[in-house]
Amino acid sequence: MFIKKNLNNEINMKNKSVFTAIVLITIGVLCLLQLFEVVNFSWWAVLRLWPLLLIWIGLKCLPIKEPWKLTLKVFTLLFGIFLLFYYSHHSFFHCSKTRCFPSKFKCKNNHVIKHSEIETQESRVFYINEKDSIYGITKLNLKASAGKLTFTPGNSLFSIENNETSQYFTSIVDKTSNDGKNIINATITPIKNFPNNRTLHYDILLSEAPVWEMELELNATANQIDLSVFKVKELQIESNASSVDVKLGNLYPDIDVSIESAASSVKISIPKNMRCFINRDNVLSSMKVKGLKKQSDGSYLSEHGTKTVGTIRISVEANVSSVEIRGY
């Protein structure tokens, strides 16, 4: 009896190890396929599959033999992968009259029509042109999902550049003014059933003339955000299941940065001639500071002791994320 019990325990341990190995191998394969753009899906959709955990716990409690439990767990894992692809390209980014967009937006033939008292636009690519003489502080509120986001200098105040993937995403943009401040609201989302072998590229062009206040909401995106050539006063980033690489400049002497991340990788590069203050609140997250040396007043300066020309204050709230702040 004792030998039989030990044998059963050994079989149970082996089955658990096999299932753990299958899960790790599956995640690794999916990461490689996503990295090399063989497939395209939204990691953010993983969060919607949390009921699978309840199923696995239920399977563990079933009074059946371990080989059957292992088979059912593998089947559930495969079913979860199917749902991951389904939610990434169907319901999660579904564009209809009642979901995805508020009631004032309409979707017709994959074009978004924005009705506004200020202006009406019907296109995937938008341009807001103003004379540099009236540029003051400009606030950009941008929401982007499931794509690769880049920021580069442009000739207009704000534009989303037309590229080979523009036919697969929709854009909603409007501009208002309040007390002399330009306010731009923009939303970029994939169309329903966009091809899973395509990686969407959201190329944002901004004018270098104004002082920018930016609020970015990024969901399941890969972002190369080079702001070193822009006068940035405030930057707020909410990152969910995304990769965010931000490069700040020294063209504005007093910069406030706020980062809220969940299941994301965040990198922030700051100039070596800017003093940096860091306030962090991390839960199950890692945070590294490279190329900067902490001072007695709590600030960080370049390890090379360069004379500073301004201050950057960074506040980080990270949950299950990795954060790296580095000097350049």
TORVO-154603 format. One record per residue (C-alpha): residue in three letters; x, y, z. Coordinates in steps of 0.02 Angstrom, whole numbers, plus 32768, in hexadecimal, padded with zeros to 4 digits. Last residue first. Layout:
# residues N
alaXYZ
...
***
This chain:
# residues 328
tyr842F8B8C7BAC
gly83ED8B6C7C5A
arg83828AD67C86
ile82DD8AAF7CD9
glu82A589FA7CCE
val81FC89B57D00
ser81C389007CFB
ser810C88DB7D1A
val809988757D89
asn804889157DC9
ala80A889B87DB5
glu80818A657DF7
val810E8AD77DC2
ser81208B927DE2
ile81AC8BE97D84
arg81E08C9E7DA4
ile82568CE27D1F
thr82BC8D7D7D48
gly831D8DFA7CDF
val83C48E347C97
thr84398DC77CFE
lys84F78DD17CFB
thr85408D257CD3
gly857E8CBD7D65
his85B18C237D01
glu853F8BAE7D64
ser84AE8C187D29
leu84418C557DB4
tyr83B88C087E1D
ser83568C617EA5
gly83408C277F58
asp838E8CC17FA8
ser842F8C607FCE
gln84448C347F16
lys841D8B927EB8
lys848D8B707E22
leu84498B577D73
gly84888AE77CE5
lys84098A617D10
val83728A617D85
lys831789BA7D93
met8267898E7DC9
ser821888E37DDB
ser816088C27DF9
leu80F488577E6B
val80A288F97EA6
asn810689997E8D
asp80E68A477ECE
arg816D8ABD7E93
asn81A08B737EA2
ile82398BA37E3D
phe828A8C4F7E35
cys82FC8C737DA0
arg83788CFF7D7D
met838F8D1A7CC2
asn843A8D277C6C
lys844A8C6B7C51
pro83AC8C6B7BE6
ile83218BF27C1C
ser82F58B467BD8
ile825A8AF07C1B
lys823D8A357C01
val819889E07C2B
ser816C89277C17
ser80B789037C3B
ala804488927CA1
ala7FEF892C7CEA
ser803F89D97CDD
glu80178A857D1F
ile809E8B047CF4
ser809B8BBD7D20
val811E8C357CDB
asp812C8CED7D0C
ile81AB8D567CAD
asp81FA8DFD7CE1
pro827E8E487C6D
tyr822D8E237BC4
leu82A38DFC7B33
asn83028D7B7B98
gly82C68CDC7B43
leu82678C3F7B72
lys82778B927B24
val81E98B197B49
asp81EC8A5C7B28
val81438A0D7B50
ser811B89547B3A
ser806489317B5C
ala7FF188C37BC3
asn7F9C89607C07
ser7FF88A067C09
glu7FAF8AA77C4B
ile80288B327C1E
gln80238BE57C5B
leu80A18C637C15
glu80A68D1A7C47
lys81108DAC7C0A
val81558D617B69
lys81AF8DD47AF0
phe81CD8D587A64
val82708D177A17
ser82938C997AA2
leu81E28C537A99
asp82138BAB7A4D
ile81848B337A73
gln81AE8A867A31
asn81138A277A65
ala80D789747A57
thr801C896D7A7D
ala7FA788FD7AE0
asn7F4889917B28
leu7F978A3E7B2E
glu7F3F8AD47B7D
leu7FA78B707B5E
glu7F8F8C1A7BB2
met80028C9D7B6A
glu80218D547B94
trp80878DA17B09
val80D78E4D7AF9
pro80BA8E7F7A44
ala81318E8E79AF
glu81768DDF7992
ser80DA8DAB7934
leu80A48CF87949
leu809E8C6078D6
ile80578BBD7918
asp807F8B1E78B8
tyr800A8A9478F3
his804C89F478A6
leu7FDD895A78A8
thr803388B178A1
arg7FE188437820
asn7FD98784781F
asn7F3B8785788A
pro7EDB87DE7801
phe7E6088617846
asn7DBC880E7875
lys7D6988AA78BC
ile7DD08946789E
pro7E63896A790D
thr7E5889FD7985
ile7E9C8AAF798B
thr7E4B8B3479FA
ala7E798BED79F6
asn7E478C847A5F
ile7EA78D247A3B
ile7E988DB97AB0
asn7EE28E607A7C
lys7EF88ED77B0F
gly7EC58F8E7AFD
asp7E468F887B88
asn7DFB8EE77B41
ser7E0D8EB47A8C
thr7DC88E1A7A35
lys7E0D8D9679C0
asp7DC28CF1798A
val7E088C4B7953
ile7DBF8B9D793E
ser7E2F8B2378E3
thr7E0C8A797897
phe7E8489EB7875
tyr7EA3896977EE
gln7EA789DA7755
ser7F338A3E77A6
thr7FA889A777A3
glu801089D9770A
asn80258A8A774A
asn7FC48B2E775E
glu800A8B9A77E7
ile7F9F8BC8787B
ser7FAB8C84788C
phe7FBD8D0C790E
leu7FF68DC2790B
ser802B8DB27856
asn80DB8DAB780B
gly810F8D0E7868
pro818C8CD478EB
thr81868C1A791A
phe81258BB17998
thr81168AF47984
leu80908A7779B6
lys808F89BF7989
gly7FE28971798E
ala7F5B892279F9
ser7F0289B77A48
ala7F1F8A737A4D
lys7ED08AFE7AB4
leu7F158BAF7AA3
asn7EEC8C4C7B05
leu7F5F8CD57AC5
lys7F608D7D7B1E
thr7FAE8E107AC0
ile7FFD8EA57B19
gly80088F367AA1
tyr800B8F3079E5
ile7FB88FC97998
ser80539007793B
asp807C8F5878FD
lys7FE78F637887
glu7F6F8ED37895
asn7F578E2F783A
ile7EFF8D9A7887
tyr7F148D037817
phe7EB88C5F7823
val7ECF8BB577D4
arg7E498B3077E4
ser7DCA8B9D778E
glu7D228BF177A4
gln7D358C9777FE
thr7CB48D107841
glu7CE88DB17897
ile7CC48E20792B
glu7C108DF37951
ser7C458D3E794F
his7C108C9B78FD
lys7CA08C2278EA
ile7C8A8BA5785D
val7CF68B0A7869
his7D148AA777CC
asn7D1089E977CC
asn7C7D89E77753
lys7C148A4877D1
cys7C3B8A5D7887
lys7BE18AE678E8
phe7C1A8B4E797C
lys7BA18BB179E9
ser7B698B117A3E
pro7C128AF37A8D
phe7C8D8A807A33
cys7CC489CD7A57
arg7C13898F7A6C
thr7B6689CF7A3E
lys7B728A017989
ser7BF4897D7962
cys7CAE8968795A
his7CEC88CC79B0
phe7D9A88DB79F4
phe7D8988567A79
ser7CFF87FF7A17
his7D6287CD797F
his7E1C87D1795E
ser7E6D87C57A0A
tyr7DD687707A57
tyr7DE186DF79DB
phe7E9D86CE79E7
leu7E9886C17AA4
leu7DFC86527A9D
phe7E5B85D17A36
ile7EED85D97AAF
gly7E7385BC7B40
phe7E2B85237AE7
leu7EDB84DF7AD5
leu7EF884F77B8F
thr7E5184A57BB8
phe7E82840E7B4E
val7F2984057BA9
lys7ECE840A7C51
leu7E5383837C1A
thr7EE183107BE5
leu7F40832D7C87
lys7EA483087CEE
trp7E8882687C8B
pro7F3C82317CAD
glu7F23825D7D66
lys7E9281E67D83
ile7DE8822D7DB0
pro7D9C82767E4E
leu7D9383287E09
cys7DE583AA7E7A
lys7E7583D37E04
leu7DFA83E87D76
gly7D9D846C7DDB
ile7E3E84CD7DFA
trp7E6384C77D3F
ile7DB285047D17
leu7DC085937D95
leu7E6485C97D46
leu7E1085C47C9B
pro7D9786497CDD
trp7E2886C77CCC
leu7E1A86CB7C0E
arg7DF287847C03
leu7E9F87AE7C45
val7EEA874F7BB3
ala7E9587CA7B3C
trp7F1A884A7B68
trp7F9787D67B14
ser7F4388077A71
phe7F66879D79D8
asn7FD587A0793F
val8022870478F6
val80C486EB7897
glu80F6879978CE
phe81A587637905
leu8182879979B9
gln80D0875479B7
leu810B86A8797D
leu819886AC79FD
cys812386DD7A8B
leu80A686577A58
val812F85D27A58
gly816B86077B05
ile80BA86077B4C
thr809C85587B07
ile814385177B4A
leu811C855C7BF7
val806D850F7BF8
ile80AB84667BB8
ala813684637C3C
thr80B884887CC6
phe804983FB7C85
val80D9837F7C81
ser811283B27D30
lys8062839A7D75
asn805782EF7D21
lys810182BE7D69
met80CD82F37E18
asn802C828E7E0C
ile808A81F47DCE
glu810482027E61
asn807482147EDB
asn802281797E91
leu80C481157EA2
asn80D8814E7F56
lys802781127F7C
lys8047806B7F27
ile80E880527F8B
phe808D8077802E
met800080008000
***
